[in-house]
Amino acid sequence: MPQALEGSQAIARTVALCRPQVVAAYPITPQTHIVENIAKLVADGKLDCEYVSVESEFSAASVVLGAAAAGSRAYTASASQGILLMSEVLYNIAGMRIPMVMTCANRAISAPLSIWNDQQDSMSVRDAGWIQLYCADNQEAVDTTIQAYRIAERTELPVMVCVDGFTLTHTLEPIELPGQDEVDSFLPPYAFARALDPARPLSMGTLVSPDHYPEARHSHHHALLKAQQEIIDADLDWAGVSGRGYGGLLRIDGGDTAEIGILTLGSVMGTLRDARSEHPGRDAVKLIQLRSFRPFPIEALQQACQGLKHLVVLERALSPGAGGIVGSEVRAAMSELRDAPMIHNYAIGLGGRDVPLDLYQTVLDMVASGGINRFSILDADLEKLPPEDR
């Protein structure tokens, strides 16, 4: 039966259902409620787990790296500057192929200081070698967290589950939490083939000379590419258990006759779905939720965009001096199509700027008028800037 739960509370309870053996985290808004709730479950005796309070996010990532490498199912969570502080360890976790799960409660990065949502933090570590899955609502965050553990442990790759800070983490929604038996049937006990063991000494993350380093990177790259099938399979199998699925790599709303597509990540898709459902021309627009950003699903995206004349890419991050991060990768993928759609790429909602329902119509109007052929921040009020910065 659905329960009214705050997103953070729902994620915490879901992590507990996955039976982690070690949790380490450092508080940072808007992630704090997640680990607060986990700590309470441990303190109340409802979760048999070693909860480690640490002095920084760098330490939190280091603790879970060691725990997972030693054979314990591990979990951590962070956001914004915390993600940047642990970035060195995130690269180490991925490079050593340590399976674990973390939640990124997406938040803008300073300066200027902002505690509100955009996706610059997870995008800043997109090349660390983690699988990155983005959730549109809290029910998807719950189900994706469970899937993430199976994906991580089958691929021996860490998984980052990205949920928009405040927009999801602090919002009450009716959520269907699975039962412990359902999760146990889907997620077997953690078993790491390369677990550190004094009886079988081995080394991880050691110095590699130029004679072997390119091969290590090649292997990691292809492991991520192969992980696409595990992401698809986990979503299909979880749908068989729970009745809820999310399309695997992409979730598509709209028919094959649509000529306009709108692609985005995270909670903006919920806004677009609500607006589209009330729009008289909804059948002419296809909504594409990019659920897996790493690995980037080139072939699935190409297939989803067949027949489109225009594709609007909306993202809550940017690469200053270059433009859209997601948009650039979409353009590269579309360059292989013979009849590729025209790409319109905009940043929206940076620093927590509201994303209203009328965004949907605004985007359609811009496409109809020819749009802007270069990347732009769609909701920026240039009148607030001095002329030299416009």
TANORMO-V140527 format. One record per residue. N is the residue number from 1. SS is DSSP state (H for helix, E for strand, - for the rest). PSI is psi in whole degrees, 0 to 359 (* if undefined). Layout:
N/SS/PSI
N/SS/PSI
This chain:
1/-/135
2/-/143
3/E/144
4/E/108
5/E/144
6/E/145
7/H/316
8/H/319
9/H/318
10/H/318
11/H/317
12/H/315
13/H/326
14/H/317
15/H/317
16/H/322
17/H/336
18/-/1
19/-/56
20/-/149
21/-/338
22/E/129
23/E/130
24/E/135
25/E/160
26/-/137
27/-/139
28/-/132
29/-/137
30/-/25
31/-/339
32/H/320
33/H/330
34/H/305
35/H/335
36/H/314
37/H/322
38/H/316
39/H/322
40/H/321
41/H/321
42/H/313
43/H/326
44/-/0
45/-/16
46/-/351
47/-/118
48/-/97
49/-/147
50/E/111
51/E/119
52/E/116
53/E/126
54/-/175
55/-/356
56/-/167
57/H/327
58/H/316
59/H/320
60/H/313
61/H/324
62/H/320
63/H/313
64/H/331
65/H/308
66/H/320
67/H/313
68/H/322
69/H/332
70/-/1
71/-/15
72/-/140
73/-/128
74/E/159
75/E/145
76/E/172
77/E/152
78/E/187
79/-/156
80/H/238
81/H/332
82/H/320
83/H/319
84/H/322
85/H/326
86/-/7
87/H/323
88/H/317
89/H/328
90/H/318
91/H/321
92/H/316
93/H/312
94/H/316
95/H/330
96/-/2
97/-/53
98/-/119
99/-/122
100/-/173
101/E/140
102/E/151
103/E/129
104/E/112
105/E/90
106/E/130
107/-/148
108/-/155
109/-/136
110/-/165
111/-/155
112/-/155
113/-/132
114/-/134
115/-/4
116/-/178
117/-/130
118/-/189
119/-/23
120/H/331
121/H/307
122/H/326
123/H/331
124/H/338
125/-/28
126/-/337
127/-/15
128/-/343
129/-/8
130/-/148
131/E/135
132/E/121
133/E/130
134/E/137
135/-/139
136/-/334
137/-/176
138/H/331
139/H/320
140/H/324
141/H/319
142/H/307
143/H/325
144/H/326
145/H/317
146/H/314
147/H/323
148/H/322
149/H/318
150/H/318
151/H/312
152/H/315
153/H/336
154/H/329
155/H/346
156/-/50
157/-/141
158/-/151
159/E/129
160/E/119
161/E/116
162/E/124
163/E/137
164/E/124
165/-/142
166/-/306
167/-/320
168/-/313
169/-/329
170/-/17
171/-/136
172/E/132
173/E/153
174/E/119
175/E/137
176/-/105
177/-/132
178/-/162
179/-/161
180/H/322
181/H/322
182/H/314
183/H/318
184/H/325
185/H/334
186/H/326
187/-/102
188/-/165
189/-/150
190/-/130
191/-/114
192/-/115
193/-/331
194/-/25
195/-/139
196/-/132
197/E/122
198/-/334
199/-/341
200/E/76
201/-/137
202/-/166
203/-/145
204/-/146
205/-/29
206/-/172
207/-/133
208/-/129
209/-/167
210/H/341
211/H/338
212/H/344
213/H/315
214/H/323
215/H/324
216/H/317
217/H/321
218/H/316
219/H/317
220/H/316
221/H/313
222/H/332
223/H/321
224/H/318
225/H/317
226/H/337
227/H/343
228/H/320
229/H/324
230/H/324
231/H/316
232/H/313
233/H/319
234/H/319
235/H/317
236/H/316
237/H/322
238/H/325
239/H/324
240/H/329
241/H/315
242/H/341
243/-/5
244/-/125
245/-/161
246/-/19
247/-/0
248/-/254
249/-/323
250/E/147
251/E/128
252/E/130
253/E/119
254/-/155
255/-/173
256/-/347
257/-/355
258/-/142
259/-/346
260/E/133
261/E/146
262/E/123
263/E/135
264/E/177
265/-/150
266/-/205
267/-/343
268/H/329
269/H/325
270/H/319
271/H/315
272/H/322
273/H/317
274/H/317
275/H/319
276/H/324
277/H/337
278/-/3
279/-/132
280/-/334
281/-/33
282/H/331
283/H/346
284/H/1
285/E/132
286/E/127
287/E/130
288/E/111
289/E/116
290/E/97
291/-/318
292/E/113
293/E/328
294/E/120
295/-/147
296/-/122
297/-/74
298/H/308
299/H/318
300/H/322
301/H/319
302/H/318
303/H/319
304/H/334
305/-/2
306/-/130
307/-/349
308/-/143
309/-/331
310/E/139
311/E/119
312/E/124
313/E/116
314/E/130
315/E/153
316/-/44
317/-/168
318/-/162
319/E/101
320/-/131
321/-/351
322/-/309
323/E/218
324/-/138
325/H/305
326/H/318
327/H/320
328/H/321
329/H/326
330/H/317
331/H/317
332/H/318
333/H/319
334/H/340
335/-/344
336/-/351
337/-/140
338/-/312
339/-/66
340/-/144
341/-/158
342/E/132
343/E/130
344/E/119
345/E/121
346/E/142
347/E/140
348/-/158
349/-/26
350/H/141
351/H/23
352/H/8
353/-/137
354/-/142
355/-/98
356/-/165
357/-/328
358/-/359
359/H/322
360/H/310
361/H/324
362/H/316
363/H/316
364/H/321
365/H/321
366/H/321
367/H/316
368/H/329
369/-/3
370/-/346
371/-/190
372/-/125
373/-/352
374/-/163
375/-/141
376/E/159
377/E/106
378/-/320
379/-/17
380/-/131
381/-/98
382/H/343
383/H/342
384/H/350
385/-/152
386/-/152
387/H/323
388/H/344
389/H/5
390/-/*
